[in-house]
Amino acid sequence: MNHASSPASLARPKFLADEMLGRLAKWLRLLGYDTAYVSGIADRDLVSLAEAEDRIILTRDTSLILRKRCRRYIFVRSDHWREQLEQVYREAGLNCESMLTLCALCNSRLQQVEKASVETRVPPYVYHTQESFYECKNCARLFWPATHVSRILEELSSIREES
């Protein structure tokens, strides 16, 4: 990772994924890392946004790196999301302490909500079989710990063990 040492760089890292890395952005959010994702933005605007929000740019764009427009970045080498996540996990020194606390779609913090408040918003089977529900206050999506959560946790655990 190329970055200047500063107090901000020692805090929990925040990322800005370019348009080639949408799936990586989603998985970093599942890990609990604030990860903005942008597409259709000029390189100079991408760099300005990253600097304004103190984010590390995640990119596969060699021209962005070669022109040395950004100070803090991780050049993602692989085309495959799992290898990308392993690389970023290792190079940025990530951990799994805040897994499943952010919305995988919009990057906002999830909040636990009362079960009764979601009865009309989830299928009856889900309502009767689940006890915990979480809502993204930004995009209003609901989440609950169903079988897909255990698969996500298994995937993240295997990546953590390999890194």
NORKA-V651333 format. One record per residue. N is the residue number from 1. RES is the residue in one letter. SS is DSSP state (2 for helix, 1 for strand, 0 for the rest). PHI is phi in whole degrees, 0 to 359 (NA if undefined). Layout:
N:RES:SS:PHI / N:RES:SS:PHI
//
This chain:
1:M:0:NA / 2:N:1:261 / 3:H:0:199 / 4:A:0:271 / 5:S:0:286 / 6:S:0:203 / 7:P:2:305 / 8:A:2:295 / 9:S:2:287 / 10:L:2:273 / 11:A:0:285 / 12:R:0:304 / 13:P:0:292 / 14:K:0:243 / 15:F:1:237 / 16:L:1:228 / 17:A:1:267 / 18:D:0:281 / 19:E:0:296 / 20:M:0:274 / 21:L:0:232 / 22:G:2:298 / 23:R:2:292 / 24:L:2:299 / 25:A:2:303 / 26:K:2:301 / 27:W:2:291 / 28:L:2:295 / 29:R:2:296 / 30:L:2:299 / 31:L:0:286 / 32:G:0:97 / 33:Y:0:259 / 34:D:0:300 / 35:T:1:226 / 36:A:1:282 / 37:Y:1:227 / 38:V:0:229 / 39:S:0:222 / 40:G:0:65 / 41:I:0:239 / 42:A:0:293 / 43:D:2:306 / 44:R:2:296 / 45:D:2:288 / 46:L:2:299 / 47:V:2:296 / 48:S:2:299 / 49:L:2:297 / 50:A:2:298 / 51:E:2:291 / 52:A:2:295 / 53:E:0:256 / 54:D:0:52 / 55:R:0:247 / 56:I:1:271 / 57:I:1:283 / 58:L:1:252 / 59:T:1:211 / 60:R:0:247 / 61:D:0:275 / 62:T:2:295 / 63:S:2:293 / 64:L:2:297 / 65:I:2:287 / 66:L:2:297 / 67:R:0:281 / 68:K:0:51 / 69:R:0:280 / 70:C:0:242 / 71:R:0:272 / 72:R:0:243 / 73:Y:1:203 / 74:I:1:235 / 75:F:1:277 / 76:V:0:275 / 77:R:0:278 / 78:S:0:268 / 79:D:0:271 / 80:H:0:260 / 81:W:2:302 / 82:R:2:294 / 83:E:2:293 / 84:Q:2:299 / 85:L:2:295 / 86:E:2:301 / 87:Q:2:297 / 88:V:2:294 / 89:Y:2:304 / 90:R:2:289 / 91:E:2:290 / 92:A:0:266 / 93:G:0:64 / 94:L:0:280 / 95:N:0:219 / 96:C:0:247 / 97:E:0:289 / 98:S:0:240 / 99:M:0:302 / 100:L:0:59 / 101:T:0:247 / 102:L:1:241 / 103:C:0:291 / 104:A:0:293 / 105:L:0:269 / 106:C:0:240 / 107:N:0:78 / 108:S:0:270 / 109:R:1:290 / 110:L:1:273 / 111:Q:1:234 / 112:Q:1:290 / 113:V:1:236 / 114:E:0:294 / 115:K:2:304 / 116:A:2:301 / 117:S:2:285 / 118:V:2:248 / 119:E:0:307 / 120:T:0:273 / 121:R:0:252 / 122:V:0:233 / 123:P:0:300 / 124:P:2:307 / 125:Y:2:300 / 126:V:2:297 / 127:Y:2:301 / 128:H:2:278 / 129:T:2:255 / 130:Q:0:246 / 131:E:0:249 / 132:S:0:248 / 133:F:1:226 / 134:Y:1:231 / 135:E:1:234 / 136:C:1:272 / 137:K:0:289 / 138:N:0:278 / 139:C:0:254 / 140:A:0:68 / 141:R:0:287 / 142:L:1:255 / 143:F:1:228 / 144:W:0:211 / 145:P:0:280 / 146:A:0:268 / 147:T:2:298 / 148:H:2:296 / 149:V:2:294 / 150:S:2:295 / 151:R:2:293 / 152:I:2:298 / 153:L:2:297 / 154:E:2:297 / 155:E:2:297 / 156:L:2:294 / 157:S:2:295 / 158:S:2:293 / 159:I:2:293 / 160:R:2:298 / 161:E:2:292 / 162:E:2:280 / 163:S:0:274
//
